[in-house]
């Protein structure tokens, strides 16, 4: 398994990845097309197609700095789920030896509870900080999410650094 980093919208894999991104995330959690195109050039942003040999299986979009890796979006093709691609993808990221950070919806329904359980089985821990993700669209408001990290919970200082990074880097060109 490997990642193919995409930095140009003319890459055919970009279009395959965007198609999966659009069907896997609700509209309010998706970047606007112009924002997605603009951030491809950011050295810290990784728009990575996930491959098993020559087969496209999913997409992982993350930001990496010297302290942590923030997984902004992560999706496996529906017909490739339950084949351990999610676990293998997270294991590949863990090889960077940095704290992994991601957000999930509060576990209020069966799907969100299963998603939380998946991440816990993959070594993630829920953090107890109150967290509101900023909006991706002008007309929306931020929404409450649960912060999960691996290999362990993060400190208040790391949480504060993450929120600052999220607001000043990740979301700087959201709309």
N, C-alpha and C positions, 0 to 999 in steps of 0.2 A: 504494500500500500504506500501511496505517496501523495503529496500535495503538488498541484500545478498552480503557481502564483500567476494571476492575471493582472496586467497593468494597463491594458488597452482595450477599449470597447470593440475594436475591430477583430479581436480574437474570437473565433467561433465558439470557443468554450465559454466565453463571457455570456453569450446569448443563451446557451444551455443552462448556465448557472442562474442567470436572472429569471428565467422561466420557473425554475425550482424555487427560487427566493420568493417570487410573487405568489405561488400557490401555497407556500409553507408558512407565511407570516401574515397576520392580519394587516390591513392597509395602514392603520395608525402606527404600526411598528416597522414600517418600511420607509427607507429613505426615498426622497424624490429622485427621479432619474438623473437630473442635473447634479445633484449632490453626490450620487453614487459615482458618476463619471468623474467629477472633480477630485474625489478623495482617492481614486485609483493611483494617483501620482504621489500620494503621501508615503514617505518611506516607512512610516510606522504602521500603515494599514496593509492588511493582507487579505486580498480577495482570492481565496484558494479553492480551486476545484479539488475534490477528493477522488482519487482513482485507485482501483484495485487492478493492477496491471494496466490494461488499456480500456477498462470499463469505468465510465463516470458513475460514481455512486452517491455523491453529495457535494455539499458546499459548506465551508467554514470561513466566516468573515471575522477577522479579529485585528486588534490593535496591540502592538508590542512596544514596550519601552524598557528601560533598564530595570524596573522594579517588578513588572507584572505583564501578563497577557490578558487582555479583556476580550472575551468572546462576545461579539456583538450579535451575530446570527449564526445558526448552526442547523443544518437540515440534511437529512438523508432522503434519497428518492423513495417514494412510497413502496415501490416493489423491491427495494433493497433493504428495507427495515427488517429487524429481527434476524440479522445475519452478522451481528457484532461489529458492524462498521462504525457505529457511534462510539463504542468502547475503544476500538482500535484508533480512531481519530483522536480521541482525548488522550490516549496513551502516547501517541506521536507528539502531541503538544507538550505533554508532561516531560518529555526528554529535554526540553529547553531549560529545565530546572528553575523555573520561575513560578511564582504564585499565579494560578489560573483563576480568573474572576468571570462569572456570568450571572445573568439575571433570569428569573423565572416568574411566571404569574403566581400569585398566592395559591396554595393548594386548596381551592374551593370546590373543585369538581373532579370527576374521575380522571379526566385527561391530565389536568395539572398535578394531581396526586401521583399518577404514574410517572409523569415527567420528573417530578422531584425524587421519586424512588429510583429512577434510572440514574440520575446524577449522584445520588448518595451511593449507589452500588459502584459507581465509577470513582469514588473517593472524594466527592465534594461534600462540604459541610455548610449548613445554613448559618448565616450570620444574623445577628439580632438587631442590626442597625435599621432604623426607619429609612427607607430609600424610595425616592421618587425619580423615575427616569424622565429626563426632559422630552418634550414633544419633537417629533420628526416633521411636523407640519404646522404652519402658522396658526391655523384654525383650531388646533388641538391643545389640550393641556397635558401636563406630565401625568404619568400613571405610576401607581404603587407597584413595586416589584420586590421580590425576595432576592437578596444577594447571596450567592453560593460561591465558595472558594475551595480550592484544592492546593496543597495537601491538607490545610488546616484553616481554622478561622483566622481572620486578619485582625490586626490591632486598630484602635481608633485612628492612629496616625496614618496607617495604610489606607483605611477607609476614606479619611479626609483627602489624602493624595489622589485616590481613585476618583472621588467626586470632582475634585478640581480638574483632573485630567479629562474626565467625561465632559464637563462643561466647556473647558477651554480648548480641547483638541478634537475629541470625537464629534461633538455637536457643533463645532464652529461653522460648518458649512451645511448644516442640516436642511436649511431652506433659504 
